[in-house]
Amino acid sequence: MTSPEDLERTILGWVPDRTGDDVAARAGVPREQSQRLWRALGFPDTGRATAYSQADADALERVTRILAETDLDFDTVVRMTRAVGQTMDRLADWEVATLTSHAERTVEPGERADEVVRLAQQIGADFEALLGYVWRRHLVAAVARAGGLDGASTEDEHVEATVGFADLVSFSELTNRLGDDEIGDLVEVFESRAHEVVSRRGGRVVKTLGDSVLFWAPSPAEGVDTAWDIVQVIGRDPRLPDVRIGVVTGSVVTRMGDVYGPAVNLAARLTTVARRNRVITDVHTAEALPADRYETRMLPARPVRGFGELQPVAVRHTRLP
């Protein structure tokens, strides 16, 4: 089994040889600021322990250059740093889980941890370069989206957007009958299929919650088309449960790549009144759809938690069966 020191040396290329005070002094920033940045990255406080290296000092110096050479304030940089930390934390977990799954099929149990480390090191340089390329591509798409949201691009600003919430039917009941590996495979198929559909339509998967997916769409029409594509791909896959989808255009708050607000909440609530493999929206969104391309049907008004009495609208593309 690889020791912690060997793990750091293998993956990071160094072992800790200096304290947080040393790193802060080298970068020329107050210790309090370096601690805030360290926490924003998602790492625990280390006190006065020798837990840092020259690589940490180099990273902190990059941050100080950003502060010195741009008009960004420290709080803004902390928010960007937190975004990096949260994204990389999930990515690392995902990568290790994927490599572990591969190792379980190829090596003996006692050799799996070392095999994961070996694979991570083997793909490290190429994967790191891939990260930079993908970030730039997504940056282009994010700037384009920001320019299309009524011109809004600042944190915590309310904007008008179309969001969809896809929810697997009876997921909890199904998982009670499945083993851990089967549950993992089911979620992987659901998430990957949904991501492919949303990306193909020019949207973005905001987040996944195991049995549900929240996505952003460029317009109400694209939101409905994306929803029906998900029904076609996922709802008719014999490996997956049926799906219910709510699509709403309305007020949202964008923050750290996530979206919140009434439209998101309503899209989620509408899945509770939708029939299996159907798409439900509200009157406001239905009125924004081209009448020659979509069929809408008013459903009986019913109480929707958090919204009072609401009249859902069933919607479908005129070319769909």
Phi, psi and omega per residue, in radians:
M1 nan 2.323 -3.120
T2 -1.200 2.319 3.122
S3 -1.341 2.797 3.098
P4 -0.980 -0.687 -3.134
E5 -1.153 -0.745 3.119
D6 -1.147 -0.642 3.134
L7 -1.095 -0.792 3.118
E8 -1.125 -0.729 -3.122
R9 -1.159 -0.669 -3.092
T10 -1.263 -0.826 -3.047
I11 -1.524 -0.769 -3.090
L12 -1.518 -0.447 -3.120
G13 1.526 0.176 3.138
W14 -2.801 2.947 2.980
V15 -2.138 2.628 -3.092
P16 -1.043 2.379 3.116
D17 -2.472 0.213 3.134
R18 -2.649 2.881 -3.090
T19 -1.654 2.993 3.082
G20 -1.089 -0.616 3.089
D21 -1.092 -0.698 3.121
D22 -1.076 -0.788 -3.096
V23 -1.149 -0.775 3.137
A24 -1.087 -0.744 3.141
A25 -1.122 -0.705 -3.131
R26 -1.111 -0.670 -3.126
A27 -1.446 -0.249 3.120
G28 1.333 0.576 3.111
V29 -2.149 2.681 3.077
P30 -1.075 2.576 3.132
R31 -0.998 -0.623 -3.126
E32 -1.099 -0.670 3.127
Q33 -1.222 -0.720 3.125
S34 -1.109 -0.622 3.094
Q35 -1.143 -0.718 3.117
R36 -1.080 -0.727 3.126
L37 -1.163 -0.700 3.133
W38 -1.096 -0.768 3.113
R39 -1.168 -0.650 3.131
A40 -1.075 -0.567 3.085
L41 -1.265 -0.206 3.091
G42 1.694 0.292 -3.107
F43 -1.825 2.573 -3.105
P44 -1.304 2.761 3.045
D45 -1.147 2.512 -3.112
T46 -1.998 0.054 -3.124
G47 1.085 -2.326 -3.139
R48 -1.735 0.252 -3.078
A49 -1.239 2.728 3.056
T50 -1.407 1.601 -3.017
A51 -2.230 0.163 -3.051
Y52 -2.244 2.926 3.131
S53 -2.436 -3.041 3.099
Q54 -1.085 -0.569 3.122
A55 -1.097 -0.665 3.090
D56 -1.157 -0.709 3.102
A57 -1.099 -0.709 3.120
D58 -1.097 -0.730 -3.139
A59 -1.115 -0.746 -3.136
L60 -1.163 -0.635 3.094
E61 -1.118 -0.580 3.077
R62 -1.105 -0.698 3.121
V63 -1.121 -0.749 3.139
T64 -1.123 -0.575 3.079
R65 -1.170 -0.689 3.085
I66 -1.038 -0.785 -3.141
L67 -1.140 -0.657 -3.074
A68 -1.352 -0.569 -2.987
E69 -1.779 -0.028 3.101
T70 -2.254 3.066 3.082
D71 -1.703 0.305 3.092
L72 -1.265 2.382 3.086
D73 -1.519 2.939 -3.028
F74 -1.108 -0.704 -3.129
D75 -1.094 -0.659 3.093
T76 -1.122 -0.744 3.116
V77 -1.121 -0.658 3.093
V78 -1.084 -0.739 3.122
R79 -1.103 -0.719 3.096
M80 -1.142 -0.667 3.114
T81 -1.126 -0.707 3.115
R82 -1.094 -0.668 3.100
A83 -1.072 -0.738 3.098
V84 -1.089 -0.800 -3.108
G85 -1.078 -0.802 -3.118
Q86 -1.158 -0.699 -3.139
T87 -1.166 -0.805 -3.103
M88 -1.204 -0.565 3.093
D89 -1.063 -0.843 3.141
R90 -1.185 -0.705 -3.140
L91 -1.077 -0.750 -3.135
A92 -1.107 -0.761 3.099
D93 -1.058 -0.744 -3.122
W94 -1.132 -0.772 -3.129
E95 -1.107 -0.805 -3.129
V96 -1.127 -0.713 3.118
A97 -1.079 -0.707 3.138
T98 -1.182 -0.769 3.117
L99 -1.163 -0.625 3.104
T100 -1.121 -0.720 3.101
S101 -1.044 -0.697 3.086
H102 -1.154 -0.777 -3.119
A103 -1.100 -0.588 3.127
E104 -1.091 -0.433 -3.136
R105 -1.621 -0.200 -2.974
T106 -2.104 -0.407 -3.089
V107 -2.308 2.923 3.130
E108 -1.238 2.718 -3.086
P109 -0.889 -0.762 -3.084
G110 -1.245 -0.161 -3.076
E111 -1.864 0.006 -2.962
R112 -1.213 -0.737 -3.126
A113 -1.077 -0.781 3.123
D114 -1.133 -0.608 3.125
E115 -1.172 -0.672 3.094
V116 -1.091 -0.761 3.115
V117 -1.086 -0.758 -3.137
R118 -1.069 -0.771 -3.134
L119 -1.163 -0.738 3.126
A120 -1.051 -0.710 3.118
Q121 -1.199 -0.662 -3.095
Q122 -1.143 -0.683 -3.101
I123 -1.641 -0.045 -2.971
G124 -0.903 -0.938 -3.046
A125 -1.112 -0.814 -3.135
D126 -1.166 -0.685 -3.134
F127 -1.181 -0.667 3.110
E128 -1.114 -0.723 3.088
A129 -1.136 -0.656 3.107
L130 -1.097 -0.670 3.118
L131 -1.022 -0.791 3.138
G132 -1.092 -0.733 3.133
Y133 -1.127 -0.823 -3.101
V134 -1.133 -0.677 3.102
W135 -1.034 -0.776 -3.129
R136 -1.119 -0.722 3.125
R137 -1.115 -0.756 3.128
H138 -1.225 -0.503 3.085
L139 -1.112 -0.733 3.077
V140 -1.026 -0.825 -3.116
A141 -1.142 -0.668 -3.118
A142 -1.172 -0.717 3.112
V143 -1.126 -0.693 3.108
A144 -1.109 -0.724 3.108
R145 -1.117 -0.754 -3.119
A146 -1.069 -0.659 3.126
G147 -1.229 -0.372 -3.120
G148 -1.619 -0.159 -3.109
L149 -1.586 1.157 -3.128
D150 0.980 0.482 3.125
G151 1.366 0.076 -3.072
A152 -1.539 2.397 3.102
S153 -2.506 0.052 -3.087
T154 -1.581 2.765 3.138
E155 -1.105 2.522 3.008
D156 1.088 0.382 3.108
E157 -1.657 2.389 3.102
H158 -1.279 2.304 3.122
V159 -2.399 2.853 3.056
E160 -1.616 2.207 -3.088
A161 -2.637 2.817 3.060
T162 -1.846 2.190 3.132
V163 -2.238 2.664 3.103
G164 -2.274 2.571 3.135
F165 -2.235 1.990 3.134
A166 -1.837 2.242 -3.024
D167 -2.247 2.236 3.083
L168 -1.269 2.424 -3.099
V169 -1.413 2.353 3.038
S170 0.953 0.663 -3.100
F171 -1.128 -0.762 -3.116
S172 -1.078 -0.753 3.122
E173 -1.090 -0.713 -3.135
L174 -1.150 -0.768 -3.089
T175 -1.154 -0.411 3.081
N176 -1.157 -0.327 -3.117
R177 -1.786 -0.059 -3.062
L178 -1.904 2.714 3.014
G179 -1.403 2.965 -3.093
D180 -1.029 -0.765 -3.129
D181 -1.132 -0.678 3.140
E182 -1.162 -0.685 3.094
I183 -1.093 -0.791 3.130
G184 -1.057 -0.731 3.128
D185 -1.138 -0.709 -3.134
L186 -1.086 -0.822 -3.137
V187 -1.112 -0.696 -3.140
E188 -1.097 -0.769 3.120
V189 -1.104 -0.788 -3.130
F190 -1.055 -0.893 -3.087
E191 -1.127 -0.754 -3.090
S192 -1.188 -0.708 3.109
R193 -1.123 -0.788 3.137
A194 -1.073 -0.744 -3.137
H195 -1.081 -0.734 3.136
E196 -1.086 -0.772 -3.110
V197 -1.137 -0.838 -3.095
V198 -1.108 -0.760 3.138
S199 -1.102 -0.711 -3.122
R200 -1.074 -0.559 -3.135
R201 -1.532 0.090 3.104
G202 1.447 0.217 3.111
G203 -1.690 -2.848 -3.129
R204 -2.557 2.329 2.996
V205 -1.320 2.055 -3.133
V206 -1.343 -0.825 3.093
K207 -2.891 2.782 3.070
T208 -2.074 2.543 -3.093
L209 -2.238 0.699 3.129
G210 1.415 -1.309 -3.119
D211 -1.776 0.173 -3.130
S212 -2.604 2.751 -3.140
V213 -2.348 2.280 3.033
L214 -1.803 2.185 -3.138
F215 -2.259 2.698 3.064
W216 -1.858 2.466 3.136
A217 -2.198 2.655 -3.097
P218 -1.161 -0.420 -3.084
S219 -2.775 2.890 3.072
P220 -0.990 -0.744 3.141
A221 -1.102 -0.779 3.117
E222 -1.146 -0.569 3.093
G223 -1.113 -0.775 3.119
V224 -1.182 -0.737 3.112
D225 -1.079 -0.720 3.099
T226 -1.085 -0.763 -3.135
A227 -1.054 -0.778 3.141
W228 -1.229 -0.539 3.014
D229 -1.089 -0.704 3.100
I230 -1.099 -0.721 3.091
V231 -1.045 -0.770 -3.111
Q232 -1.140 -0.713 -3.041
V233 -1.449 -0.737 -3.040
I234 -1.683 -0.790 -3.084
G235 -1.121 -0.363 -3.134
R236 -1.904 0.203 3.064
D237 -1.522 2.066 -3.089
P238 -1.096 -0.305 3.120
R239 -1.396 -0.260 -3.021
L240 -2.056 2.689 3.022
P241 -1.192 2.973 3.015
D242 -1.160 2.933 -3.070
V243 -2.312 2.598 3.044
R244 -2.191 2.450 -3.025
I245 -2.353 2.334 2.993
G246 -1.941 2.338 3.131
V247 -2.183 2.242 -3.076
V248 -2.444 2.398 2.969
T249 -1.868 2.168 -3.104
G250 -3.135 -2.821 -3.046
S251 -1.346 2.280 3.037
V252 -2.356 2.846 3.023
V253 -2.028 2.212 3.109
T254 -1.704 2.340 3.115
R255 -2.765 2.210 3.042
M256 0.909 0.672 3.126
G257 1.426 -0.110 3.141
D258 -1.789 2.873 3.049
V259 -2.271 2.498 -3.128
Y260 -2.354 3.026 2.976
G261 2.093 -3.122 -3.043
P262 -0.997 -0.713 -3.109
A263 -1.114 -0.720 3.110
V264 -1.114 -0.810 -3.127
N265 -1.081 -0.732 -3.129
L266 -1.177 -0.721 3.106
A267 -1.007 -0.733 3.113
A268 -1.158 -0.730 -3.128
R269 -1.132 -0.629 -3.090
L270 -1.128 -0.440 3.118
T271 -1.145 -0.380 -3.133
T272 -1.339 -0.283 3.124
V273 -1.928 -0.056 -3.135
A274 -1.398 2.574 3.001
R275 -1.359 2.902 3.133
R276 -1.041 2.388 3.099
N277 0.958 0.751 3.095
R278 -2.286 2.788 3.127
V279 -2.035 2.258 -3.109
I280 -2.115 2.497 3.069
T281 -2.409 -2.994 3.093
D282 -1.948 3.018 -3.077
V283 -1.064 -0.748 -3.118
H284 -1.022 -0.797 -3.129
T285 -1.222 -0.713 -3.141
A286 -1.041 -0.669 -3.132
E287 -1.197 -0.346 3.140
A288 -1.513 -0.052 -3.102
L289 -1.568 2.440 3.074
P290 -1.055 2.180 -3.044
A291 -1.141 -0.443 -3.113
D292 -1.426 -0.135 -3.111
R293 -1.964 -0.274 -3.035
Y294 -2.333 2.513 3.020
E295 -1.809 2.280 3.101
T296 -2.146 2.555 3.141
R297 -2.408 2.101 3.139
M298 -1.221 2.294 3.099
L299 -1.747 2.808 3.123
P300 -1.007 2.443 3.106
A301 -1.096 2.534 -3.129
R302 -2.666 2.740 3.104
P303 -1.260 2.310 3.086
V304 -2.105 2.141 -3.027
R305 -0.951 2.199 3.132
G306 1.561 -0.184 -3.093
F307 -2.225 -0.023 -3.139
G308 1.261 -2.598 3.136
E309 -1.316 2.194 -3.043
L310 -2.401 2.507 3.096
Q311 -1.837 1.771 3.119
P312 -1.221 2.805 3.128
V313 -2.265 2.144 3.038
A314 -1.425 2.367 -3.064
V315 -2.356 2.504 3.079
R316 -2.628 2.699 3.077
H317 -1.295 2.461 -3.077
T318 -1.111 -0.361 -3.129
R319 -1.566 -0.126 -3.107
L320 -1.388 2.600 3.108
P321 -1.242 nan nan
